[in-house]
Each structure stands twice: as structure tokens, then as C-alpha cells.
Amino acid sequence: MGRIEKLCGYLGECNTFADVGCDHGYCTRYMLDNGLCGRAFVSDISAKCLEKAEKLLEKHIACGRVTPVCCNGLEKIDPAVDLVLIAGMGGDEIAAILRAAFVPENFVFQPMKNARAVREFLLSAGAAITADEVFESGGKYYRVIKGARSGEGQQYSETQLEYGLDFKSESARGYLYEEYQKKLSYLERPLSGAARDKILAEARVLGGILRDGK
């Protein structure tokens, strides 16, 4: 199963859906084809990229179910939207988009790197993270962070901020082992004492997670 198909498995039923940085618009088509939303926004900062989604969703745009928006992040998306997907961007970029606009009522984020930045922002904003998992597709590992705007003072440990909540699934263990091997390979390079100590500490944390599952 491909990345988009697995990502779509995290999306649920809503009234209005927004796919931010939509690329081809496949996730929006999934939502509409499966009757999971009544209306949708597709947005991208690039008009040229947005054209791909407009072509795919042409019939839905024509009947008013889909509104294409060329904008930066959420800046022109109605804050009343029920569910927002932001996928395929860096964690720092996703956090910046939320900081500049709003935390959606419900959300699914798939940061390509630095998922910690997303976690830290969401927790500081009082959001509830209901899933923080890893899935594998095409030999690569992807993080998914799902949740809602309203939380109850949820807290993560330092290890959870860095690596999430999923330590035991097959995909998570594959991801963690890959990260562990990267740290070991870094230690083979000539490093300053401080840099070596930092990477060694990270490798020990990963080794402990792999050993104990927590």
C-alpha cells in the first residue's frame, strides 16, 4: 500500500475537509469518493501545483463541493473547517503554518522530518494528540500525528517528544532501528567531543527503547 493510501486511513468523517499543500489532491478525492466529507478546500502556495488538484477534482469543483485556494498554509482557509490534513512538509514548516493561523478542530499531520517541532507546538497550544505513529511504505518510514484542538494538559516525556508514542509496532521498531544505526554510523566519523557525546547519548536512548519497548 502506498503512502497516500496509508495516510488516508487516518482521515475520518467530517463536514468540511481541508487539504493544505494538496499536491495532486488524491486525499481530497478519497474523502469525497468515500462520502467522508460534504465539502472540501484544496490549497497550495503554488498556483502551478494547485492546478494538478484542480484537474483531478474538476467535477467536484464545478458542482461547488471543492474550493481551490492558492495561499500560504491556512491563511485563506475558514477556521470553522472540521478536519485539516497537512502532509509532506517539514515539521518546522507545519508548526509555522499553525502558529501563523490556527489549530484546526481536528487534524492529521504527516511531517517529513522534525516531528518534534509539531508535537511541541501542539502540546503548548493545549491540543490533544490521539495518535502519534509510524507507518512504512516503499521501504521508507513516515510519522503521522493525529488529534484535536481541545486537550487536557497532555504531557510527553523527553523521549516521546523526540520519537513519539509508538515504540512497539513493527513499523516503529523498523524506524527506530534505522535511526539507531544512523547514530552508530555517525560515531565512526571524526567528531568533536561535544558532538560525539550528544550522538552517543542519543544512541543510548534509542538502544534502550529498542530493548525495553518504551
ROSE-4610 file (N, C-alpha, C; in Angstrom, 1 decimal, always signed):
// ROSE-4610
residu = [M/M/M/G/G/G/R/R/R/I/I/I/E/E/E/K/K/K/L/L/L/C/C/C/G/G/G/Y/Y/Y/L/L/L/G/G/G/E/E/E/C/C/C/N/N/N/T/T/T/F/F/F/A/A/A/D/D/D/V/V/V/G/G/G/C/C/C/D/D/D/H/H/H/G/G/G/Y/Y/Y/C/C/C/T/T/T/R/R/R/Y/Y/Y/M/M/M/L/L/L/D/D/D/N/N/N/G/G/G/L/L/L/C/C/C/G/G/G/R/R/R/A/A/A/F/F/F/V/V/V/S/S/S/D/D/D/I/I/I/S/S/S/A/A/A/K/K/K/C/C/C/L/L/L/E/E/E/K/K/K/A/A/A/E/E/E/K/K/K/L/L/L/L/L/L/E/E/E/K/K/K/H/H/H/I/I/I/A/A/A/C/C/C/G/G/G/R/R/R/V/V/V/T/T/T/P/P/P/V/V/V/C/C/C/C/C/C/N/N/N/G/G/G/L/L/L/E/E/E/K/K/K/I/I/I/D/D/D/P/P/P/A/A/A/V/V/V/D/D/D/L/L/L/V/V/V/L/L/L/I/I/I/A/A/A/G/G/G/M/M/M/G/G/G/G/G/G/D/D/D/E/E/E/I/I/I/A/A/A/A/A/A/I/I/I/L/L/L/R/R/R/A/A/A/A/A/A/F/F/F/V/V/V/P/P/P/E/E/E/N/N/N/F/F/F/V/V/V/F/F/F/Q/Q/Q/P/P/P/M/M/M/K/K/K/N/N/N/A/A/A/R/R/R/A/A/A/V/V/V/R/R/R/E/E/E/F/F/F/L/L/L/L/L/L/S/S/S/A/A/A/G/G/G/A/A/A/A/A/A/I/I/I/T/T/T/A/A/A/D/D/D/E/E/E/V/V/V/F/F/F/E/E/E/S/S/S/G/G/G/G/G/G/K/K/K/Y/Y/Y/Y/Y/Y/R/R/R/V/V/V/I/I/I/K/K/K/G/G/G/A/A/A/R/R/R/S/S/S/G/G/G/E/E/E/G/G/G/Q/Q/Q/Q/Q/Q/Y/Y/Y/S/S/S/E/E/E/T/T/T/Q/Q/Q/L/L/L/E/E/E/Y/Y/Y/G/G/G/L/L/L/D/D/D/F/F/F/K/K/K/S/S/S/E/E/E/S/S/S/A/A/A/R/R/R/G/G/G/Y/Y/Y/L/L/L/Y/Y/Y/E/E/E/E/E/E/Y/Y/Y/Q/Q/Q/K/K/K/K/K/K/L/L/L/S/S/S/Y/Y/Y/L/L/L/E/E/E/R/R/R/P/P/P/L/L/L/S/S/S/G/G/G/A/A/A/A/A/A/R/R/R/D/D/D/K/K/K/I/I/I/L/L/L/A/A/A/E/E/E/A/A/A/R/R/R/V/V/V/L/L/L/G/G/G/G/G/G/I/I/I/L/L/L/R/R/R/D/D/D/G/G/G/K/K/K]
num = [1/1/1/2/2/2/3/3/3/4/4/4/5/5/5/6/6/6/7/7/7/8/8/8/9/9/9/10/10/10/11/11/11/12/12/12/13/13/13/14/14/14/15/15/15/16/16/16/17/17/17/18/18/18/19/19/19/20/20/20/21/21/21/22/22/22/23/23/23/24/24/24/25/25/25/26/26/26/27/27/27/28/28/28/29/29/29/30/30/30/31/31/31/32/32/32/33/33/33/34/34/34/35/35/35/36/36/36/37/37/37/38/38/38/39/39/39/40/40/40/41/41/41/42/42/42/43/43/43/44/44/44/45/45/45/46/46/46/47/47/47/48/48/48/49/49/49/50/50/50/51/51/51/52/52/52/53/53/53/54/54/54/55/55/55/56/56/56/57/57/57/58/58/58/59/59/59/60/60/60/61/61/61/62/62/62/63/63/63/64/64/64/65/65/65/66/66/66/67/67/67/68/68/68/69/69/69/70/70/70/71/71/71/72/72/72/73/73/73/74/74/74/75/75/75/76/76/76/77/77/77/78/78/78/79/79/79/80/80/80/81/81/81/82/82/82/83/83/83/84/84/84/85/85/85/86/86/86/87/87/87/88/88/88/89/89/89/90/90/90/91/91/91/92/92/92/93/93/93/94/94/94/95/95/95/96/96/96/97/97/97/98/98/98/99/99/99/100/100/100/101/101/101/102/102/102/103/103/103/104/104/104/105/105/105/106/106/106/107/107/107/108/108/108/109/109/109/110/110/110/111/111/111/112/112/112/113/113/113/114/114/114/115/115/115/116/116/116/117/117/117/118/118/118/119/119/119/120/120/120/121/121/121/122/122/122/123/123/123/124/124/124/125/125/125/126/126/126/127/127/127/128/128/128/129/129/129/130/130/130/131/131/131/132/132/132/133/133/133/134/134/134/135/135/135/136/136/136/137/137/137/138/138/138/139/139/139/140/140/140/141/141/141/142/142/142/143/143/143/144/144/144/145/145/145/146/146/146/147/147/147/148/148/148/149/149/149/150/150/150/151/151/151/152/152/152/153/153/153/154/154/154/155/155/155/156/156/156/157/157/157/158/158/158/159/159/159/160/160/160/161/161/161/162/162/162/163/163/163/164/164/164/165/165/165/166/166/166/167/167/167/168/168/168/169/169/169/170/170/170/171/171/171/172/172/172/173/173/173/174/174/174/175/175/175/176/176/176/177/177/177/178/178/178/179/179/179/180/180/180/181/181/181/182/182/182/183/183/183/184/184/184/185/185/185/186/186/186/187/187/187/188/188/188/189/189/189/190/190/190/191/191/191/192/192/192/193/193/193/194/194/194/195/195/195/196/196/196/197/197/197/198/198/198/199/199/199/200/200/200/201/201/201/202/202/202/203/203/203/204/204/204/205/205/205/206/206/206/207/207/207/208/208/208/209/209/209/210/210/210/211/211/211/212/212/212/213/213/213/214/214/214]
x = [+0.8/+0.0/+0.9/+0.5/+1.3/+1.2/+2.0/+2.0/+0.6/+0.1/-1.2/-2.3/-2.3/-3.4/-3.3/-2.1/-2.0/-2.3/-1.9/-2.3/-3.8/-4.4/-5.9/-6.6/-6.0/-6.6/-6.7/-6.0/-6.1/-7.2/-7.7/-8.8/-10.1/-10.9/-12.2/-13.3/-14.6/-15.7/-15.8/-16.2/-16.3/-17.3/-17.6/-18.5/-17.6/-16.5/-15.7/-14.2/-13.6/-12.2/-11.3/-10.1/-9.1/-7.8/-7.3/-6.0/-5.0/-4.1/-3.2/-1.9/-1.4/-0.3/-0.7/-1.8/-2.6/-1.9/-0.9/-0.3/-1.4/-1.5/-2.4/-3.9/-4.1/-5.5/-6.0/-5.1/-5.6/-6.4/-5.9/-6.6/-8.0/-8.1/-9.5/-10.4/-9.9/-10.7/-11.1/-10.2/-10.5/-11.7/-11.6/-12.6/-14.0/-14.0/-15.3/-15.8/-14.9/-15.4/-15.9/-15.5/-15.9/-17.0/-17.5/-18.6/-18.2/-16.9/-16.4/-16.5/-16.8/-17.0/-18.0/-18.6/-19.6/-19.0/-18.0/-17.3/-15.8/-15.0/-13.5/-12.9/-11.8/-10.8/-9.5/-9.0/-7.6/-6.8/-5.7/-4.8/-3.4/-2.7/-1.2/-0.7/+0.5/+1.2/+1.5/+1.6/+2.0/+0.7/+0.4/-0.7/-0.5/+0.7/+1.0/+0.7/+1.2/+0.9/-0.6/-1.3/-2.7/-3.5/-3.0/-3.6/-3.8/-2.8/-2.9/-4.1/-4.4/-5.6/-6.8/-6.8/-8.0/-8.4/-7.4/-7.7/-8.3/-7.7/-8.2/-9.6/-9.9/-11.2/-12.1/-11.9/-12.7/-14.2/-14.7/-16.2/-16.7/-15.9/-16.3/-16.3/-15.3/-15.2/-16.3/-16.7/-17.8/-19.1/-19.3/-20.6/-20.5/-19.4/-19.3/-18.9/-18.5/-18.2/-16.7/-15.9/-14.5/-14.1/-13.4/-12.9/-11.4/-10.8/-9.3/-8.9/-7.8/-7.3/-5.8/-5.3/-3.9/-3.5/-2.8/-2.4/-1.3/-0.7/+0.3/-0.3/-0.2/-0.7/-2.2/-2.6/-4.0/-4.6/-3.8/-4.1/-5.5/-6.0/-7.2/-8.2/-8.0/-8.9/-9.8/-11.1/-12.0/-11.7/-11.5/-11.1/-12.2/-13.4/-14.5/-14.4/-13.4/-13.2/-13.1/-13.7/-13.7/-12.4/-11.8/-10.6/-9.6/-8.4/-7.3/-6.2/-5.7/-4.6/-3.4/-2.3/-1.0/+0.0/+0.4/+1.3/+2.4/+3.6/+4.7/+5.5/+5.4/+6.2/+7.1/+8.1/+8.9/+8.1/+8.5/+7.8/+7.9/+9.0/+9.1/+8.1/+8.0/+7.0/+5.6/+5.2/+3.9/+3.6/+4.5/+4.4/+4.2/+5.0/+4.9/+3.6/+3.0/+1.7/+0.6/+0.7/-0.3/-0.1/+1.1/+1.4/+0.9/+1.0/+0.5/-1.0/-1.7/-3.1/-3.9/-4.2/-5.0/-4.7/-5.0/-5.0/-6.4/-6.4/-7.7/-8.5/-9.8/-10.7/-10.2/-9.9/-9.4/-8.3/-7.2/-6.1/-5.4/-4.8/-3.8/-2.6/-1.5/-0.2/+0.8/+1.5/+2.5/+3.8/+4.6/+5.8/+6.9/+7.6/+8.7/+9.9/+10.1/+11.3/+10.9/+11.7/+11.5/+10.0/+9.5/+8.1/+8.1/+9.2/+9.2/+8.7/+9.0/+8.5/+7.0/+6.4/+4.9/+4.3/+4.9/+4.5/+4.6/+5.7/+5.9/+4.9/+4.7/+3.7/+2.3/+1.9/+0.5/+0.3/+1.3/+1.2/+1.2/+2.0/+2.0/+0.7/+0.0/-1.3/-2.5/-2.2/-3.3/-4.0/-3.5/-4.2/-4.0/-4.9/-4.9/-4.3/-3.3/-2.7/-3.3/-4.0/-4.7/-4.0/-3.1/-2.3/-1.0/+0.1/+1.4/+2.2/+2.1/+2.5/+3.5/+4.0/+4.8/+4.2/+4.3/+3.9/+5.0/+5.1/+6.1/+5.5/+6.1/+5.7/+6.9/+7.0/+8.1/+9.5/+9.6/+10.9/+11.2/+10.3/+10.5/+9.5/+9.9/+9.1/+8.5/+7.3/+6.6/+5.9/+6.0/+5.3/+3.9/+2.9/+1.6/+1.2/+0.8/+0.3/-1.1/-2.0/-3.5/-4.0/-5.0/-5.6/-6.7/-6.9/-8.0/-7.5/-8.2/-7.8/-7.8/-8.9/-9.1/-8.4/-7.6/-6.9/-7.1/-6.4/-6.5/-5.1/-4.2/-2.9/-2.0/-2.1/-1.4/+0.1/+0.9/+2.3/+3.1/+4.2/+5.1/+6.4/+7.1/+8.4/+9.4/+10.6/+11.6/+11.8/+11.8/+11.9/+10.7/+9.5/+8.3/+8.3/+8.8/+8.8/+9.7/+10.8/+11.7/+11.2/+10.6/+10.3/+8.8/+8.0/+6.6/+6.1/+4.9/+4.3/+4.4/+4.7/+4.6/+6.0/+6.3/+7.6/+7.5/+6.3/+6.2/+5.7/+5.1/+4.6/+5.8/+5.6/+6.6/+7.3/+6.4/+6.9/+7.8/+7.3/+8.0/+9.4/+9.4/+10.7/+11.6/+11.1/+11.9/+12.5/+11.7/+12.1/+13.2/+12.9/+13.8/+15.2/+15.1/+16.4/+17.2/+16.5/+17.2/+17.8/+17.1/+17.7/+18.9/+18.8/+19.9/+21.1/+20.9/+22.1/+22.7/+21.9/+22.5/+23.4/+22.9/+23.7/+25.1/+25.0/+26.2/+27.2/+26.6/+27.5/+28.1/+27.4/+27.9/+29.1/+29.0/+30.1/+31.4/+31.3/+32.5/+33.3/+32.7/+33.3/+34.1/+35.0/+35.8/+34.9/+34.6/+33.7/+34.4/+33.9/+34.4/+33.8/+34.4/+33.9/+32.5/+32.0/+30.6/+29.7/+30.0/+29.2/+29.1/+30.3/+30.3/+29.4/+29.6/+28.8/+27.3/+26.9/+25.5/+24.9/+25.7/+25.2/+25.2/+26.2/+26.3/+25.1/+24.8/+23.6/+22.3/+22.2/+21.0/+21.0/+22.1/+22.2/+21.8/+22.2/+21.9/+20.4/+19.8/+18.3/+17.6/+18.0/+17.4/+17.6/+18.8/+19.1/+18.2/+18.0/+17.1/+15.6/+15.2/+13.8/+13.7/+14.6/+14.6/+14.6/+15.4/+15.5/+14.2/+13.7/+12.7/+11.3/+11.2/+9.9/+9.3/+10.0/+9.4/+10.5]
y = [-1.2/+0.0/+1.2/+2.2/+3.4/+4.4/+5.4/+6.4/+7.1/+7.5/+8.2/+7.4/+6.1/+5.2/+5.0/+4.8/+4.6/+5.9/+7.0/+8.3/+8.5/+8.2/+8.4/+7.5/+6.4/+5.6/+6.3/+7.4/+8.2/+9.3/+9.5/+10.5/+10.0/+10.8/+10.4/+11.2/+11.0/+11.7/+13.1/+14.0/+15.4/+16.1/+17.4/+18.2/+18.8/+19.5/+20.2/+19.8/+19.5/+19.0/+20.0/+20.1/+21.0/+20.2/+20.1/+19.5/+20.6/+20.9/+22.0/+21.5/+22.2/+21.7/+20.4/+20.5/+19.3/+18.5/+19.1/+18.5/+18.0/+16.7/+16.2/+16.2/+16.3/+16.2/+14.9/+13.9/+12.5/+12.2/+12.9/+12.7/+13.3/+14.4/+15.0/+14.1/+13.6/+12.7/+11.5/+10.9/+9.8/+10.2/+11.4/+11.8/+11.9/+12.5/+12.7/+11.3/+10.5/+9.2/+8.3/+8.4/+7.6/+8.2/+9.4/+10.0/+10.5/+10.9/+11.2/+12.7/+13.5/+15.0/+15.5/+16.6/+17.2/+18.2/+19.0/+20.0/+19.9/+20.5/+20.4/+21.6/+22.0/+23.0/+22.3/+22.6/+22.2/+23.4/+23.5/+24.7/+24.3/+25.3/+25.2/+26.6/+26.8/+28.1/+28.3/+27.3/+27.4/+27.2/+28.2/+28.0/+26.9/+26.7/+25.6/+24.3/+24.1/+22.8/+22.6/+23.7/+23.6/+23.2/+23.5/+23.1/+21.6/+20.9/+19.4/+18.9/+19.5/+19.1/+19.6/+20.8/+21.3/+20.4/+19.8/+18.9/+17.6/+17.1/+15.8/+15.9/+17.1/+17.3/+18.2/+18.3/+19.2/+19.1/+17.9/+17.8/+18.2/+18.0/+18.4/+19.9/+20.5/+22.0/+22.6/+22.0/+22.5/+22.5/+21.5/+21.5/+22.2/+22.8/+23.6/+22.8/+21.5/+20.8/+21.0/+21.4/+21.7/+23.1/+23.8/+25.1/+25.1/+25.4/+25.5/+26.9/+26.9/+28.2/+28.2/+29.3/+29.5/+30.4/+29.8/+30.6/+29.9/+30.6/+30.1/+29.5/+28.2/+27.4/+27.6/+28.0/+28.1/+29.5/+30.5/+31.9/+32.2/+31.4/+31.7/+30.6/+29.7/+28.6/+29.0/+28.8/+29.1/+28.3/+29.0/+28.4/+27.4/+27.5/+26.6/+25.2/+25.0/+23.7/+22.6/+21.5/+20.4/+19.6/+19.3/+18.4/+19.0/+19.1/+19.6/+18.6/+18.3/+17.5/+18.3/+18.2/+18.8/+17.7/+17.3/+16.2/+16.5/+15.9/+16.0/+17.3/+17.9/+19.1/+18.8/+19.6/+19.5/+19.9/+19.4/+19.7/+21.2/+21.8/+23.2/+24.0/+23.6/+24.3/+24.1/+22.9/+22.7/+23.5/+23.5/+24.3/+25.8/+26.3/+27.7/+28.0/+27.1/+27.3/+27.5/+26.6/+26.6/+27.9/+28.2/+29.4/+30.7/+30.7/+31.9/+32.0/+30.9/+30.8/+30.3/+29.0/+28.4/+26.9/+26.4/+24.9/+24.4/+23.5/+23.0/+22.2/+22.2/+21.4/+20.0/+19.4/+18.0/+18.1/+17.3/+17.4/+16.1/+15.9/+14.8/+15.5/+15.3/+15.9/+14.8/+14.9/+13.9/+14.7/+15.0/+15.7/+14.8/+15.3/+14.5/+14.5/+15.5/+15.5/+16.4/+16.3/+17.1/+17.1/+15.9/+15.8/+16.4/+16.5/+17.1/+18.5/+19.3/+20.7/+20.7/+19.8/+19.7/+19.3/+18.3/+17.9/+19.0/+19.7/+20.8/+21.9/+22.3/+23.3/+22.9/+21.7/+21.3/+21.2/+20.6/+20.5/+21.9/+22.8/+24.1/+24.9/+24.5/+25.1/+24.4/+23.4/+22.7/+21.7/+21.3/+20.3/+18.9/+18.0/+16.6/+15.8/+15.1/+14.2/+12.8/+12.3/+11.0/+9.8/+10.1/+9.1/+9.7/+9.0/+9.5/+8.3/+7.9/+6.6/+6.7/+5.5/+5.3/+4.3/+4.6/+3.6/+3.5/+2.3/+2.1/+2.0/+2.6/+2.5/+2.6/+1.6/+1.7/+1.7/+1.0/+0.9/+2.2/+3.2/+4.4/+4.5/+5.2/+5.3/+6.7/+6.8/+8.1/+8.3/+9.5/+9.8/+10.4/+10.0/+10.6/+11.1/+12.3/+12.9/+13.3/+12.7/+12.9/+13.4/+14.3/+14.8/+15.9/+16.6/+17.6/+18.8/+19.9/+21.2/+21.2/+20.6/+20.7/+19.5/+19.8/+18.7/+18.9/+18.2/+18.2/+18.2/+19.1/+19.3/+18.0/+17.5/+16.3/+16.6/+15.6/+15.8/+14.6/+14.9/+14.0/+14.0/+12.8/+12.8/+13.3/+13.5/+14.0/+13.0/+11.7/+10.7/+10.7/+10.9/+10.9/+12.1/+13.3/+14.5/+14.2/+13.5/+13.2/+12.1/+11.1/+9.9/+9.5/+10.2/+9.9/+8.9/+8.4/+7.4/+6.0/+5.7/+4.4/+3.8/+2.9/+2.3/+0.8/+0.2/-1.3/-1.8/-1.0/-1.6/-2.0/-2.8/-3.3/-2.1/-1.2/+0.0/+0.9/+1.1/+2.0/+1.4/+0.1/-0.5/-0.5/-0.6/-0.5/+0.9/+1.9/+3.3/+3.6/+3.1/+3.3/+2.6/+1.4/+0.7/+1.4/+2.0/+2.7/+4.0/+4.7/+5.8/+5.4/+4.3/+3.8/+3.5/+2.9/+2.6/+3.8/+4.9/+6.1/+6.7/+6.7/+7.3/+6.5/+5.2/+4.4/+4.7/+5.0/+5.3/+6.7/+7.6/+9.0/+8.9/+7.9/+7.8/+7.3/+6.8/+6.3/+7.5/+8.7/+9.8/+10.6/+11.4/+12.3/+13.4/+13.4/+14.4/+15.1/+16.3/+17.0/+16.2/+16.5/+15.8/+16.0/+17.3/+17.6/+16.9/+16.9/+16.3/+14.8/+14.2/+12.7/+12.4/+13.2/+12.9/+13.0/+14.0/+14.1/+13.0/+12.5/+11.4/+10.1/+9.9/+8.7/+8.7/+9.8/+9.8/+9.5/+10.0/+9.7/+8.2/+7.6/+6.2/+5.3/+5.8/+5.0/+5.0/+6.2/+6.3/+5.4/+5.4/+4.5/+3.1/+2.7/+1.4/+0.9/+1.8/+1.5/+1.3/+2.1/+1.9/+0.6/+0.3/-0.9/-2.2/-2.0/-3.1/-3.3/-2.2/-2.2/-1.9/-1.4/-1.0/+0.2/+1.1/+2.3/+3.3]
z = [+0.0/+0.0/+0.0/-0.8/-0.9/+0.2/+0.2/+1.3/+1.4/+0.2/+0.2/+0.8/+0.3/+0.8/+2.3/+2.8/+4.3/+5.0/+4.5/+5.1/+5.2/+4.1/+4.0/+5.1/+5.5/+6.6/+7.9/+8.1/+9.3/+9.2/+8.1/+7.9/+8.3/+8.9/+9.4/+8.8/+9.2/+8.6/+9.2/+8.4/+8.8/+7.8/+8.2/+7.3/+6.2/+6.7/+5.8/+6.0/+4.9/+4.9/+4.2/+4.7/+4.0/+3.9/+2.6/+2.3/+2.0/+2.9/+2.8/+2.2/+1.1/+0.4/-0.3/-1.0/-1.5/-2.6/-3.3/-4.4/-5.5/-5.7/-6.8/-6.3/-5.0/-4.5/-4.2/-4.2/-4.0/-2.7/-1.6/-0.3/-0.3/-1.0/-1.1/-1.9/-3.0/-3.8/-3.0/-2.1/-1.3/-0.3/+0.3/+1.2/+0.5/-0.7/-1.4/-2.0/-2.5/-3.1/-2.0/-0.8/+0.3/+1.2/+0.7/+1.5/+2.9/+3.0/+4.3/+4.6/+3.6/+3.8/+2.8/+3.2/+2.4/+1.4/+2.0/+1.2/+1.5/+0.6/+0.8/+0.3/+0.9/+0.4/+0.0/-1.2/-1.5/-1.7/-1.0/-1.1/-1.3/-2.0/-2.2/-2.4/-2.0/-2.1/-3.6/-4.4/-5.8/-6.6/-7.5/-8.4/-9.4/-9.8/-10.7/-10.1/-8.9/-8.2/-7.9/-7.6/-7.3/-8.6/-9.7/-11.0/-11.1/-10.5/-10.6/-9.8/-8.7/-7.9/-8.6/-9.2/-9.9/-11.0/-11.7/-12.8/-12.3/-11.2/-10.7/-10.1/-9.5/-8.8/-9.6/-10.9/-11.8/-11.6/-11.6/-11.5/-10.1/-9.1/-7.7/-7.6/-8.2/-8.2/-9.0/-10.1/-10.9/-10.2/-9.3/-8.6/-7.2/-6.9/-5.7/-4.5/-4.6/-3.4/-3.0/-3.9/-3.7/-4.0/-3.1/-3.4/-3.4/-4.6/-4.6/-4.1/-3.3/-2.8/-2.9/-3.6/-3.7/-2.5/-1.5/-0.3/+0.4/+1.3/+2.2/+3.4/+3.5/+4.6/+4.8/+6.0/+6.3/+6.2/+5.6/+5.7/+5.1/+4.1/+3.5/+3.7/+4.6/+5.0/+6.1/+6.0/+7.0/+8.3/+9.5/+10.7/+11.2/+10.6/+11.1/+10.4/+9.5/+8.9/+9.9/+9.7/+10.7/+10.8/+9.6/+9.6/+8.6/+9.1/+8.2/+8.1/+6.9/+6.6/+6.1/+6.7/+6.2/+6.1/+4.9/+4.8/+3.8/+4.0/+3.1/+3.3/+4.4/+4.7/+5.9/+6.2/+7.4/+8.6/+9.8/+11.0/+11.3/+11.1/+11.4/+10.5/+9.3/+8.4/+8.8/+9.2/+9.7/+11.0/+11.9/+13.1/+12.8/+11.8/+11.4/+10.8/+10.0/+9.4/+10.5/+11.5/+12.6/+13.5/+13.7/+14.6/+13.9/+12.6/+11.9/+11.7/+11.9/+11.7/+12.9/+12.9/+14.0/+14.0/+15.2/+15.4/+14.9/+14.0/+13.5/+14.5/+14.4/+15.3/+15.4/+14.2/+14.1/+13.0/+13.2/+12.3/+12.1/+10.9/+10.6/+10.0/+10.6/+10.1/+9.8/+8.7/+8.4/+8.0/+9.1/+8.9/+8.3/+7.3/+6.7/+7.5/+8.4/+9.3/+10.5/+11.6/+12.8/+13.2/+13.5/+14.0/+15.4/+16.1/+17.4/+17.4/+16.4/+16.3/+16.3/+15.6/+15.6/+17.0/+17.6/+18.9/+19.9/+19.9/+20.9/+20.7/+19.5/+19.3/+19.7/+19.3/+19.6/+21.1/+21.8/+23.3/+24.0/+23.5/+24.0/+23.8/+22.7/+22.4/+23.0/+23.8/+24.5/+23.7/+22.6/+21.7/+22.3/+21.8/+22.2/+21.1/+21.3/+20.3/+20.6/+19.6/+19.9/+19.2/+18.2/+17.6/+17.1/+17.4/+17.1/+16.7/+15.4/+14.9/+13.8/+13.4/+12.2/+11.3/+10.0/+9.0/+8.0/+7.3/+6.3/+5.0/+4.0/+2.6/+1.7/+0.8/-0.2/+0.5/+1.6/+2.3/+3.1/+3.2/+4.0/+5.1/+6.1/+7.3/+7.4/+7.8/+7.9/+9.2/+9.7/+11.0/+10.7/+11.5/+11.5/+12.9/+13.0/+14.2/+14.0/+14.8/+14.6/+16.0/+15.9/+17.1/+17.0/+18.0/+18.1/+18.8/+18.5/+19.1/+20.6/+21.2/+22.6/+23.3/+24.3/+25.0/+26.5/+27.3/+28.8/+29.4/+29.0/+29.5/+29.3/+28.1/+27.8/+27.9/+28.4/+28.5/+27.9/+27.3/+26.7/+27.5/+27.6/+28.1/+27.1/+27.5/+26.5/+25.4/+25.7/+24.7/+23.7/+24.3/+23.4/+22.6/+23.1/+22.2/+21.0/+21.2/+20.1/+19.2/+19.7/+18.9/+18.9/+19.6/+19.5/+20.5/+20.3/+21.3/+20.9/+19.6/+19.0/+19.1/+20.1/+20.2/+19.9/+19.8/+19.7/+18.4/+17.5/+16.3/+15.4/+14.4/+13.5/+12.8/+12.3/+11.6/+12.5/+13.7/+14.6/+15.0/+15.2/+15.6/+14.4/+13.2/+12.0/+11.9/+12.1/+12.1/+13.2/+14.4/+15.5/+15.3/+14.7/+14.4/+13.4/+12.4/+11.3/+11.9/+12.8/+13.4/+14.3/+15.0/+15.9/+15.0/+13.9/+13.0/+12.5/+12.2/+11.7/+12.8/+14.1/+15.1/+15.2/+15.1/+15.2/+14.1/+12.9/+11.7/+11.9/+12.6/+12.8/+13.8/+14.7/+15.7/+15.1/+13.9/+13.2/+12.5/+12.5/+11.9/+12.9/+12.4/+13.3/+13.9/+15.2/+15.8/+16.9/+17.2/+18.4/+19.7/+20.8/+22.0/+22.3/+22.2/+22.5/+21.5/+20.2/+19.2/+19.4/+19.7/+20.0/+21.2/+22.2/+23.5/+23.2/+22.4/+22.1/+21.3/+20.3/+19.4/+20.2/+21.0/+21.9/+22.8/+23.4/+24.3/+23.5/+22.3/+21.5/+21.2/+20.8/+20.5/+21.7/+22.9/+24.1/+24.3/+24.1/+24.3/+23.3/+22.0/+21.0/+21.3/+21.8/+22.2/+23.3/+24.3/+25.4/+24.9/+24.0/+23.5/+22.8/+22.0/+21.2/+22.1/+23.2/+24.2/+25.0/+25.5/+26.5/+25.9/+24.7/+24.1/+24.8/+25.4/+26.0/+26.2]
